[in-house]
Amino acid sequence: MSERAYLRVTPTSEELTPRGIPQTLESLHKLTPDSSGLRSKLNPFTSATPPRFEFLALSTGQDAPVEFYYGADDYLGTLEERLRSIYPKTFDIERVEVDVASQLIHPVELSHE
């Protein structure tokens, strides 16, 4: 697999206030590529496909902290702004390149014995 840009959020012990989170995340669903111009309407390669967002919760072990990864096909900057508005300032939010497949636990074949 290959690396992809994500926003990594490392939580702290500070409490997260859920007020406003649903509206903030809902606003991401309203983002669409600007397709109102004449050039966009005449271009057969223009797509009004809504952006895709991805959320992962990963940890490297039982005693390791959980880190949250947010990805987006487009609008990573907008996603970062929204995340900064809902998470406390003590949460660390940074852009990273991650190969998700290398972070996952590899399956182990068990015998029937």
C-alpha positions, -999 to +999 in steps of 0.1 A: +000+000+000+010+036-001+010+065+023-018+090+024-023+123+041-043+122+073-050+145+102-038+127+134-056+137+166-040+126+198-064+131+227-055+143+262-073+138+295-093+170+289-130+164+285-146+168+251-177+189+251-201+173+225-222+205+220-219+216+184-201+185+171-230+171+151-236+204+133-199+208+126-196+173+111-228+177+092-215+208+075-188+186+059-215+167+040-225+200+023-191+205+007-192+200-030-169+209-058-178+242-074-197+231-105-218+262-111-196+279-136-200+276-174-166+259-178-176+232-152-209+226-170-192+222-204-164+200-191-174+163-193-147+154-167-163+176-140-179+156-113-204+167-086-195+136-065-195+146-028-162+143-010-154+112+010-143+114+046-125+086+065-121+081+103-098+056+119-090+049+155-056+032+159-033+021+187-001+002+186-008-019+217-026-023+250-006+004+268-002+027+239-025+057+234-053+057+209-048+081+180-076+092+157-069+097+120-092+117+097-088+116+060-105+133+031-103+130-007-105+168-009-109+195+017-083+183+041-077+220+051-114+225+058-116+193+077-086+204+099-104+237+106-135+219+117-116+195+139-098+223+156-131+239+163-146+209+181-115+194+199-100+211+230-068+231+224-049+205+244-056+178+218-027+175+193-038+178+157-012+174+129-010+164+093+009+131+088+015+106+060+003+072+070+003+038+054-028+024+071-023-012+060+010-013+078-007-001+110-033-029+111-029-062+129-020-089+104-043-120+106-030-151+122-041-186+110-051-208+139-051-246+139-080-267+149-060-286+175 
